[in-house]
Amino acid sequence: MSAGTPTQRVFVTGGSGFIGKHLVRALIARQHHVTELTRSPSRAANDLLDTAAYEGALKGCDTVFHHAGKTGRAPREQYFDTNVDGTAVLLQAAERAGVRRFVFISTIAVKFPDLRLYHYAQSKAAAERLVLGSKMDSVIVRPTLVVGRESGPTQLLMR
């Protein structure tokens, strides 16, 4: 393969987040062709549920890196709309487009013994089940703590 020729076409959700920014830079450095779904701050709608926002971009992609998700404090419905329903819509579109691999960022919290009041972890666990049930080869990553100069936990510790 000649220099400058992309080795793979990849699609990234959450590319503007802390993990996503680093991932996108690393993929580009490795000569991958990267297409990103970026959040639309001008819209109240959940971008992950808008298949028109990414369905065409998935054609020809080998791998989806799904990092977008609802975090922080939110009502239960928002976690499930984004983390479960958004993942379901993305999985269906990726399968229709012939994507072979799906990498999902989850959370170590899905393994906590009591999730009754932890809606974020409940939603990620439900999304994991969807990913594992898809036709694509899948990988689920469960970070325990994400640190770095610009990460939320690091900023909190620095304050």
C-alpha positions as CSV (number, residue, x, y, z in Angstrom):
1,M,0.0,0.0,0.0
2,S,1.4,3.4,-0.9
3,A,1.9,6.1,1.7
4,G,-1.1,8.3,2.1
5,T,-3.6,5.6,1.0
6,P,-6.1,4.9,3.8
7,T,-5.9,1.4,5.1
8,Q,-9.5,1.3,6.3
9,R,-12.6,3.4,6.3
10,V,-14.0,3.9,9.8
11,F,-16.9,5.7,11.3
12,V,-16.7,7.3,14.7
13,T,-19.4,8.6,17.0
14,G,-18.4,10.8,19.9
15,G,-15.3,12.0,18.0
16,S,-15.5,15.4,19.8
17,G,-15.3,13.9,23.3
18,F,-12.2,13.2,25.3
19,I,-11.7,9.6,24.2
20,G,-13.0,10.3,20.7
21,K,-10.6,13.1,19.9
22,H,-7.6,11.0,20.8
23,L,-9.0,8.0,18.8
24,V,-9.7,10.1,15.7
25,R,-6.1,11.5,15.8
26,A,-4.7,8.0,16.2
27,L,-6.7,6.6,13.3
28,I,-5.7,9.4,11.0
29,A,-2.1,9.0,12.0
30,R,-2.4,5.4,10.9
31,Q,-3.8,6.5,7.5
32,H,-7.4,5.4,8.1
33,H,-10.1,7.4,6.4
34,V,-12.3,8.7,9.3
35,T,-15.9,9.9,9.1
36,E,-17.3,11.3,12.3
37,L,-20.8,11.8,13.6
38,T,-20.6,15.1,15.6
39,R,-23.1,16.4,18.0
40,S,-25.3,19.2,16.6
41,P,-25.6,21.7,19.4
42,S,-28.2,23.7,17.5
43,R,-30.7,20.8,17.6
44,A,-32.5,19.4,20.5
45,A,-32.9,16.0,18.8
46,N,-30.8,13.1,19.6
47,D,-28.3,12.8,16.7
48,L,-27.9,9.1,17.1
49,L,-31.6,8.5,16.3
50,D,-31.3,10.5,13.1
51,T,-30.3,7.8,10.6
52,A,-29.9,10.4,7.8
53,A,-27.1,11.9,9.8
54,Y,-24.9,8.9,9.3
55,E,-26.5,6.2,7.2
56,G,-24.8,7.3,3.9
57,A,-21.5,7.8,5.6
58,L,-21.5,4.1,6.8
59,K,-21.4,2.8,3.2
60,G,-17.9,1.4,2.6
61,C,-16.9,1.5,6.2
62,D,-15.1,-1.4,7.7
63,T,-15.4,-0.5,11.4
64,V,-17.7,1.6,13.6
65,F,-16.2,3.0,16.8
66,H,-19.3,4.0,18.9
67,H,-18.2,6.4,21.7
68,A,-21.2,8.7,21.8
69,G,-23.5,8.4,24.7
70,K,-25.4,10.2,27.4
71,T,-23.4,10.6,30.6
72,G,-23.6,12.9,33.6
73,R,-26.8,13.6,35.4
74,A,-29.9,13.1,33.4
75,P,-33.4,11.5,33.6
76,R,-33.6,7.8,33.0
77,E,-35.4,8.3,29.7
78,Q,-32.4,10.4,28.3
79,Y,-29.9,7.6,29.1
80,F,-32.1,5.0,27.4
81,D,-33.0,7.2,24.4
82,T,-29.3,7.9,23.6
83,N,-27.4,4.9,25.0
84,V,-29.9,2.1,24.0
85,D,-32.2,3.4,21.3
86,G,-29.3,5.4,19.6
87,T,-27.1,2.3,19.7
88,A,-29.9,0.1,18.2
89,V,-30.5,2.5,15.3
90,L,-26.7,2.8,14.6
91,L,-26.3,-1.0,14.7
92,Q,-29.1,-1.5,12.3
93,A,-27.7,1.1,9.9
94,A,-24.2,-0.4,10.2
95,E,-25.5,-3.9,9.4
96,R,-27.5,-2.6,6.4
97,A,-24.3,-0.9,5.1
98,G,-22.2,-4.0,5.4
99,V,-20.0,-2.8,8.2
100,R,-17.9,-5.8,9.5
101,R,-16.7,-4.6,13.0
102,F,-18.3,-2.6,15.8
103,V,-16.4,-1.3,18.8
104,F,-18.5,-0.1,21.7
105,I,-17.4,2.0,24.6
106,S,-19.3,1.0,27.7
107,T,-18.5,1.3,31.4
108,I,-17.1,-0.9,34.1
109,A,-20.3,0.1,36.0
110,V,-22.3,-2.5,34.1
111,K,-20.7,-5.0,36.5
112,F,-21.7,-3.2,39.7
113,P,-23.8,-5.6,41.9
114,D,-26.8,-3.2,42.3
115,L,-27.8,-1.2,39.3
116,R,-31.4,-0.4,40.4
117,L,-30.8,3.3,40.8
118,Y,-27.9,3.6,38.3
119,H,-29.7,4.4,35.1
120,Y,-26.5,5.2,33.1
121,A,-25.1,1.7,33.9
122,Q,-28.5,0.1,33.1
123,S,-28.6,1.8,29.7
124,K,-25.0,0.8,28.9
125,A,-25.7,-2.8,29.9
126,A,-28.8,-2.9,27.7
127,A,-26.8,-1.4,24.8
128,E,-24.1,-4.1,25.3
129,R,-26.7,-6.8,24.9
130,L,-27.7,-5.2,21.6
131,V,-24.1,-5.0,20.4
132,L,-23.4,-8.7,21.3
133,G,-26.6,-9.7,19.4
134,S,-25.6,-8.0,16.2
135,K,-24.2,-9.8,13.1
136,M,-21.0,-7.8,13.2
137,D,-17.8,-8.8,14.9
138,S,-17.9,-6.7,18.1
139,V,-15.7,-5.5,20.9
140,I,-16.9,-3.9,24.1
141,V,-14.5,-1.7,26.0
142,R,-15.3,-1.0,29.7
143,P,-13.0,1.8,30.9
144,T,-12.8,2.1,34.7
145,L,-11.5,5.7,34.7
146,V,-10.5,7.9,31.8
147,V,-7.7,10.3,32.7
148,G,-5.7,12.9,30.8
149,R,-5.2,16.7,30.9
150,E,-8.7,17.4,29.5
151,S,-10.7,14.6,30.9
152,G,-13.6,15.2,33.3
153,P,-12.2,13.2,36.2
154,T,-8.8,14.9,35.9
155,Q,-10.3,18.4,35.8
156,L,-12.3,17.6,38.9
157,L,-9.2,16.4,40.7
158,M,-7.3,19.4,39.7
159,R,-10.0,21.7,41.0
